Amino acid sequence: MQEDFATERKEVTLSAEEFYGTAWHWGIGEVLHRLDLTWNGPKQAPERLPAWVSDLTAFSFQGCWMRYHLEEEAGEEFIHCCEGQVIRGERMREASSSFKLCGEQVRESLCRAWAEKACQSIRTEENLAELPAMLLSRNEYDTLIPRLKEMELDELMNRLAVHSGDHEGSIALARSLKRPSSHGEILFYGRHSGCERLELHQVRFISTDHINWILRESAGEREDWLIASPSSRHKFQAMLESWLMHSPSAETYGKSP
């Protein structure tokens, strides 16, 4: 590429349809599928895009896609790192996305800045409750989430306790689920030289004024586990930075209990 990305940042605004085609062109169509972003249109970048976006194809890359709900605000953003170049995208209420591409010289600071911004939806700096991680059934948890508004707090506590065997932790998690200050999900993705498979790990988070939860879950269809761990904002940010800068293996994010 001819542009000097270290001294000049560039931006382009795309419609959702244009971005979906571009994402498939980059090789992350499976990420869209996992996020239930169905796309049946052209799986290529629109012709009008500048080369610094349309030429962004490589066998090795990694990124994070985050969706969050913070009080009355809902947001969606991602960061995509490829061969020392970085694109940050954001989609709020409008069906459009804004992308920024920067050079390798600023990759570390840009990734740290994105991770710090992503953690703004994590309300509690340090957890006030000393609780161990809880092991749950992912399938059972997914059946409870759509019923949160109609379920009484005691019923939710009991359902969690039955499947986790942790009464105290179930009380804390149930209260967080019923009255979250913020919540969301992050999809970690990556592909590396020598491996054709796209690596995917989903992490959910729940935050209140007293406690944050990180929920890691099984990725395989034949596995059924979910681990809910109390976490500080610092640990949450470190997890994001670690993936973007060091790209750990599945042992870190997808290991079963």
C-alpha positions as CSV (number, residue, x, y, z in Angstrom):
1,M,0.0,0.0,0.0
2,Q,1.2,3.5,-0.9
3,E,-0.4,5.6,1.8
4,D,1.6,6.6,4.9
5,F,-0.8,5.3,7.6
6,A,1.5,6.3,10.4
7,T,1.0,10.0,9.7
8,E,-2.5,10.1,8.2
9,R,-5.6,8.4,9.4
10,K,-8.4,7.8,6.9
11,E,-12.1,7.2,7.3
12,V,-14.9,5.9,5.2
13,T,-18.6,5.5,6.0
14,L,-20.5,2.4,4.7
15,S,-24.0,1.3,4.7
16,A,-24.6,-2.0,6.6
17,E,-25.0,-3.9,3.3
18,E,-21.7,-2.5,2.0
19,F,-19.9,-3.4,5.2
20,Y,-21.3,-7.0,5.2
21,G,-19.9,-7.6,1.7
22,T,-16.6,-6.1,2.8
23,A,-16.4,-8.3,5.9
24,W,-16.9,-11.4,3.7
25,H,-14.1,-10.1,1.5
26,W,-11.8,-9.9,4.5
27,G,-12.6,-13.5,5.4
28,I,-14.7,-13.0,8.5
29,G,-18.1,-14.0,7.1
30,E,-18.3,-16.7,9.8
31,V,-18.1,-13.9,12.3
32,L,-21.2,-12.3,10.8
33,H,-23.0,-15.7,10.8
34,R,-22.2,-16.2,14.5
35,L,-23.6,-12.7,15.2
36,D,-26.8,-13.6,13.3
37,L,-26.1,-11.0,10.7
38,T,-27.5,-12.9,7.7
39,W,-26.1,-11.7,4.4
40,N,-27.1,-13.1,1.0
41,G,-25.6,-10.3,-1.1
42,P,-22.3,-10.0,-2.9
43,K,-19.4,-11.3,-0.8
44,Q,-16.9,-8.7,-1.9
45,A,-16.0,-5.1,-1.2
46,P,-18.0,-2.5,-3.1
47,E,-16.1,-1.0,-6.1
48,R,-16.2,2.5,-4.6
49,L,-14.1,1.7,-1.6
50,P,-10.5,3.0,-1.4
51,A,-7.7,0.4,-1.7
52,W,-6.8,0.7,1.9
53,V,-10.1,-1.0,2.8
54,S,-10.7,-3.3,-0.2
55,D,-7.2,-4.6,-0.2
56,L,-7.3,-5.6,3.4
57,T,-7.1,-9.4,2.9
58,A,-4.6,-11.7,4.6
59,F,-4.5,-15.2,5.9
60,S,-3.5,-14.1,9.4
61,F,-5.7,-11.7,11.4
62,Q,-7.5,-11.2,14.7
63,G,-10.2,-9.0,16.1
64,C,-13.0,-8.4,18.6
65,W,-16.7,-7.6,17.9
66,M,-18.6,-6.1,20.8
67,R,-22.3,-5.4,21.4
68,Y,-23.4,-3.6,24.5
69,H,-26.4,-2.1,26.3
70,L,-25.6,0.8,28.6
71,E,-28.7,2.3,30.3
72,E,-30.8,3.6,27.4
73,E,-27.9,3.3,24.9
74,A,-27.1,0.4,22.7
75,G,-23.9,0.1,20.6
76,E,-22.0,-2.2,18.3
77,E,-18.3,-1.8,17.4
78,F,-15.3,-3.9,16.5
79,I,-11.6,-3.8,15.9
80,H,-9.9,-5.8,13.1
81,C,-6.1,-6.3,13.1
82,C,-4.4,-7.5,9.9
83,E,-0.7,-7.5,9.0
84,G,0.1,-4.6,11.3
85,Q,-2.9,-2.5,10.1
86,V,-6.0,-1.8,12.2
87,I,-9.6,-1.0,11.3
88,R,-11.9,0.2,14.0
89,G,-15.6,0.2,13.2
90,E,-18.7,1.4,15.0
91,R,-22.4,1.2,14.4
92,M,-24.8,2.9,16.7
93,R,-28.5,3.4,16.0
94,E,-28.0,4.3,12.3
95,A,-27.4,1.4,9.9
96,S,-23.9,2.6,9.0
97,S,-20.3,1.9,10.1
98,S,-17.3,4.1,10.4
99,F,-13.9,2.6,9.8
100,K,-10.4,3.8,10.6
101,L,-7.2,2.3,9.3
102,C,-3.8,3.0,10.9
103,G,-0.3,1.8,10.4
104,E,1.7,-0.8,12.3
105,Q,3.6,1.9,14.3
106,V,0.4,2.8,16.2
107,R,-1.1,-0.7,16.5
108,E,-0.3,-1.2,20.2
109,S,-1.6,2.2,21.3
110,L,-4.7,1.9,19.1
111,C,-5.6,-1.5,20.5
112,R,-5.1,-0.3,24.0
113,A,-7.2,2.7,23.3
114,W,-10.0,0.5,21.8
115,A,-9.9,-1.9,24.8
116,E,-10.1,1.1,27.2
117,K,-13.1,2.5,25.4
118,A,-14.8,-0.9,25.2
119,C,-14.5,-1.1,29.0
120,Q,-16.4,2.1,29.6
121,S,-19.5,-0.1,29.7
122,I,-18.0,-2.0,32.6
123,R,-19.2,0.1,35.6
124,T,-17.3,-1.3,38.6
125,E,-13.5,-0.7,38.8
126,E,-13.0,-3.4,41.4
127,N,-15.4,-6.0,42.5
128,L,-16.7,-5.6,46.1
129,A,-17.7,-9.2,46.4
130,E,-15.3,-12.1,46.8
131,L,-17.0,-14.9,45.0
132,P,-15.6,-17.9,43.2
133,A,-16.5,-18.7,39.6
134,M,-19.7,-20.5,38.9
135,L,-20.1,-23.4,36.5
136,L,-23.5,-23.5,34.7
137,S,-25.2,-25.2,31.8
138,R,-25.0,-22.9,28.7
139,N,-28.3,-24.3,27.4
140,E,-30.1,-23.8,30.7
141,Y,-28.7,-20.2,31.0
142,D,-30.0,-19.5,27.5
143,T,-33.5,-20.6,28.4
144,L,-33.5,-18.2,31.4
145,I,-32.4,-15.1,29.6
146,P,-35.5,-14.5,27.5
147,R,-37.6,-14.9,30.7
148,L,-35.8,-12.5,32.9
149,K,-38.5,-9.8,33.0
150,E,-41.3,-12.2,33.8
151,M,-39.4,-14.3,36.4
152,E,-39.4,-13.3,40.1
153,L,-35.9,-12.9,41.7
154,D,-36.4,-15.9,44.0
155,E,-37.3,-18.2,41.1
156,L,-34.2,-17.1,39.1
157,M,-32.0,-17.6,42.1
158,N,-33.3,-21.1,42.7
159,R,-32.9,-22.1,39.0
160,L,-29.3,-20.9,39.0
161,A,-28.5,-22.6,42.3
162,V,-29.9,-25.9,41.2
163,H,-27.6,-26.0,38.2
164,S,-24.5,-24.5,39.8
165,G,-24.7,-25.8,43.3
166,D,-23.6,-22.3,44.5
167,H,-26.3,-20.6,46.5
168,E,-24.4,-17.4,47.4
169,G,-23.1,-17.0,43.9
170,S,-26.5,-17.6,42.4
171,I,-28.0,-14.8,44.6
172,A,-25.4,-12.3,43.3
173,L,-25.7,-13.4,39.7
174,A,-29.5,-13.3,39.8
175,R,-29.5,-9.8,41.2
176,S,-27.1,-8.7,38.5
177,L,-29.2,-10.3,35.7
178,K,-32.4,-8.6,37.0
179,R,-30.8,-5.1,37.4
180,P,-27.8,-4.7,35.2
181,S,-26.2,-1.3,34.7
182,S,-24.8,-2.6,31.5
183,H,-24.5,-5.9,29.6
184,G,-23.3,-7.2,26.3
185,E,-21.2,-9.7,24.4
186,I,-17.8,-9.9,22.7
187,L,-16.9,-12.3,20.0
188,F,-13.1,-12.9,19.7
189,Y,-12.0,-14.1,16.3
190,G,-8.7,-14.9,14.7
191,R,-6.9,-16.9,12.1
192,H,-3.2,-17.6,12.0
193,S,-0.6,-18.9,9.6
194,G,-0.7,-22.6,9.2
195,C,-4.3,-22.9,10.4
196,E,-7.3,-22.7,8.0
197,R,-9.9,-22.7,10.7
198,L,-11.3,-19.5,12.0
199,E,-10.9,-19.4,15.8
200,L,-14.0,-18.0,17.6
201,H,-14.7,-17.5,21.3
202,Q,-17.7,-15.7,22.7
203,V,-17.7,-13.9,26.1
204,R,-20.7,-12.2,27.7
205,F,-20.5,-9.6,30.4
206,I,-22.8,-8.2,33.0
207,S,-22.0,-5.1,35.1
208,T,-23.7,-3.4,38.1
209,D,-22.5,-0.8,40.6
210,H,-21.2,-3.6,42.9
211,I,-19.9,-6.4,40.7
212,N,-18.9,-7.3,37.1
213,W,-19.4,-10.8,35.6
214,I,-17.5,-12.3,32.7
215,L,-19.2,-15.4,31.2
216,R,-17.2,-17.7,29.1
217,E,-19.0,-20.5,27.3
218,S,-18.4,-23.7,25.4
219,A,-17.9,-23.3,21.7
220,G,-18.5,-26.9,20.6
221,E,-22.0,-28.1,19.8
222,R,-21.5,-31.2,21.9
223,E,-20.3,-29.2,24.9
224,D,-22.6,-27.5,27.4
225,W,-20.9,-25.4,30.0
226,L,-20.8,-21.7,30.9
227,I,-18.4,-20.2,33.5
228,A,-19.5,-17.0,35.3
229,S,-16.6,-15.2,36.9
230,P,-16.5,-12.0,39.0
231,S,-14.0,-9.7,37.4
232,S,-12.6,-6.2,37.8
233,R,-12.6,-3.7,34.9
234,H,-8.8,-4.0,34.8
235,K,-8.9,-7.7,34.2
236,F,-11.6,-7.3,31.5
237,Q,-9.4,-4.7,29.7
238,A,-6.3,-6.9,30.0
239,M,-8.3,-9.8,28.4
240,L,-9.1,-7.6,25.4
241,E,-5.6,-6.3,25.0
242,S,-4.1,-9.8,25.4
243,W,-6.2,-11.2,22.5
244,L,-5.5,-8.2,20.2
245,M,-1.7,-8.0,20.9
246,H,-0.7,-11.5,21.7
247,S,-3.5,-13.6,20.2
248,P,-3.5,-16.5,22.7
249,S,-4.7,-19.9,21.8
250,A,-8.0,-21.6,22.5
251,E,-6.6,-22.8,25.8
252,T,-7.0,-19.4,27.3
253,Y,-10.6,-18.6,26.1
254,G,-12.3,-21.8,25.1
255,K,-10.9,-24.4,27.6
256,S,-13.6,-26.4,29.2
257,P,-13.7,-26.7,33.0
